[in-house]
Amino acid sequence: MADPVRVTIVPNEVAADVVCTFLRAEGIRCGHRVTNMGAGSWDGVPNVGGAREVLVDSADFVAAREALAS
């Protein structure tokens, strides 16, 4: 992806994989990464990965939002 933009935020890596699998089935390239949303909310407690943002190319943003809304 040349110009990735966030299309959604999900609670964990499993959910991000599900969203990306769906988007890829629609022909939309995507990826995900850990986000710092809620940073500090797990201070002192082991975290299992936390929230992830799903990224698509900026040219696919509208199509991705429409696919996720359907």
C-alpha positions as CSV (number, residue, x, y, z in Angstrom):
1,M,0.0,0.0,0.0
2,A,1.4,3.3,-1.1
3,D,-0.8,5.6,1.1
4,P,-2.4,3.5,3.9
5,V,-5.4,5.0,5.8
6,R,-7.3,3.6,8.8
7,V,-10.7,2.2,7.8
8,T,-11.6,0.9,11.2
9,I,-10.3,-0.1,14.7
10,V,-11.0,-3.5,16.2
11,P,-10.4,-4.9,19.6
12,N,-7.7,-7.5,18.8
13,E,-5.7,-9.3,16.2
14,V,-8.3,-12.0,15.6
15,A,-10.9,-9.4,14.7
16,A,-8.4,-7.6,12.5
17,D,-7.7,-10.9,10.6
18,V,-11.4,-11.5,10.1
19,V,-12.0,-7.9,8.8
20,C,-9.0,-8.2,6.4
21,T,-10.1,-11.6,5.2
22,F,-13.5,-10.1,4.3
23,L,-11.9,-7.1,2.6
24,R,-9.5,-9.2,0.6
25,A,-12.5,-11.4,-0.5
26,E,-13.9,-8.1,-1.9
27,G,-10.7,-7.4,-3.8
28,I,-9.4,-4.8,-1.3
29,R,-5.8,-5.0,-0.1
30,C,-5.4,-4.4,3.6
31,G,-3.2,-4.8,6.6
32,H,-3.4,-4.2,10.3
33,R,-1.2,-3.0,13.1
34,V,-1.3,-2.3,16.8
35,T,-2.6,1.1,17.7
36,N,-2.0,3.1,20.9
37,M,-5.7,3.7,21.4
38,G,-6.3,3.2,25.1
39,A,-2.6,3.5,25.9
40,G,-2.1,3.1,29.6
41,S,-5.3,1.3,30.3
42,W,-3.5,-1.9,30.9
43,D,-0.6,-0.4,33.0
44,G,0.9,-3.2,35.1
45,V,-1.3,-5.9,33.5
46,P,-0.1,-8.2,30.8
47,N,-1.9,-7.3,27.6
48,V,-2.8,-9.8,24.8
49,G,-2.2,-7.4,22.0
50,G,-4.8,-4.8,22.3
51,A,-6.7,-2.7,19.7
52,R,-5.6,-2.9,16.1
53,E,-6.3,-0.5,13.2
54,V,-7.2,-2.0,9.8
55,L,-5.5,-0.1,7.0
56,V,-6.3,0.1,3.3
57,D,-4.9,2.1,0.4
58,S,-6.4,5.6,0.3
59,A,-7.8,4.8,-3.2
60,D,-9.8,1.9,-1.7
61,F,-11.1,3.7,1.4
62,V,-14.6,4.4,0.2
63,A,-15.0,0.9,-1.2
64,A,-13.8,-0.6,2.1
65,R,-16.1,1.5,4.2
66,E,-19.1,0.5,2.0
67,A,-18.1,-3.2,2.1
68,L,-17.8,-3.0,5.9
69,A,-21.2,-1.2,6.2
70,S,-23.0,-3.8,4.1
